């Protein structure tokens, strides 16, 4: 199922290819947590990559003729896609290369549903509190060792691992 979602993301926008490194990172975490099952993890990962590649070609018709060549061309076009039209932001027009630093946070805040922002805000406050505690604490390593298992269990609970 994840391979199909990855293929849909990639075939919709080439930037969807970023799902692959994120998935590989999660597999790496899983392999570190359970080193005994690394062969099984490698087999699942190989199947995921093969299925993702096959479904991406299936869902993206331009790749049918020459998959590697067309994908490389699409990726190169994405990286240098010209956009020179002015952007209307806070009543003024800006060229894309001259947008103020606060454009992205404001754009995300406006375009993200309130329920999602309401869920993100407590997490960010919690992270900021933990980071400030770690910076102020002289016993950083003891704190991390003592709480590592609790955080890993929470990760497994939320992500189903």
N, C-alpha and C positions, 0 to 999 in steps of 0.2 A: 504494500500500500504506500509506503514511504517512497519507494522508487517511482511509482506512478505520479505521486505528488511532485517529486523532484523533476520528472520529465515535463509535467504540465508547467511548472515554474520556468524551466529553461526554455521551453518552446513559446511561452508567452513573452518573456523578456530574457534577453541573454544574461542579464545580471542575476537571474535565478541560479546561475552556475555557482553562486556563493553558498548555496545549500550543501554542495558537496564537501567543501572543507569543514563546514560546521558539523556535518554528519560524521566525517572522519574523526574530528576532535572528540565527539561523543563516544565513538567506538574506542578511541584511545583511552578515554576515561574508564570505560567499561573493562577494557583489557587490563588496565592497571589495578582496578578494584578486584578483579577475578582472574589472576594470572593462570589459573589452572585451565580455564576454558578458552585459551587464546586460539586454539585450532578451530573451535566452533565459531568464534567471533570472526576469524579470518574468512571462513567459508561463507558466513552470512554477509560479510562486507563485499566479498567477490561477487556474490549473487546480486547484491544491491547495486553495485557499480555496473555490472553487465545488463541488468534489467533497466536501470536508469538510462544507460546509453541507447539500448534498443528502443525503449519507449519514446525517448527524445526524438530519435529519427522517425519513428512512426507518427508522432504528433506534430512534427514540423516538416511539412511537405517539401520545402526548399532543400532539405538535407537528403532527399531521396536520390538525387542524381549523383552527388559526390559529398558524402557526409563530412569528412574531415576538412576539405577545402572550403565548403560553404559555411561550416561552423567557424572556421578561422576568419573568413571574410566578415561574417556577421559580428564576431567579437571585435575585430579591428575597426569596423564601422561604428560600433557602439562607443568605442573609446575616443573617437574624434568626430562625433556627431556635431555638426555646426548648429549653433543656436545663437543668433545675434539680435533677436527681437527684444525690445525693452520690456521689462517686467514692472507692472504696476504694484507698488508696495507702499502702503500708508500714504496714499495720495500723490506719490511721486513716481516717476518712471526711472528705472535703473537698468543699465546694461547688465547682462548676467555676470560678467566678470567683476562688476563693481557693486554687487549687493552687500548691504551691511551685514555684520557678523550675526545680528539677531534675527535675520530673515528665516533661517532654518528652524530655530526653536519656535518662532511665532507661527510659521507655516505648519509645523507638526502639531502644535497646540490647537490650531484652527481646524485642521482636517482630521484629527483623531477624535473618535466618539468620546463623550464625557465619561462613560462607564469605564473605558480603557484607561483614560487619564486618571480616574479615581482609583483604579487598581495599581497603576504605576507609581503614583505619588507616595503611598506608604512604604513601598519597597525602596524607593530612592531615599526617603528619610531614614529608614532602617539601615541601609548601607552607609549613609553618611555618618550615622551614629556609631556604627561598628568601626568604620575607618578612623574616626576621630578618637575612639577609645583605644584602638590599636596604636595610633601614633602617640597618644599620651601615656600608654601603659609601658612600664619597664619590663613586664613579664610577657612579652608578645608570644614567644614560642610556647610557654606553658598554656596560655589561653588558646592558641591554635590547636595544640595537641589535645587539650581537654575537650574542645568543642568540635573537633574534626568529624567524629563519628556521627554526631547529631546532625551536622550540616549535610553529610553524605546521605544519611537516611532521608532527610527532607528532599534532597535532589531525587532520590529513587522514588519517593512517594509522588512527587509532582510530575515526574517524567515517565513513570511506569517501569523503572528498571529496578 
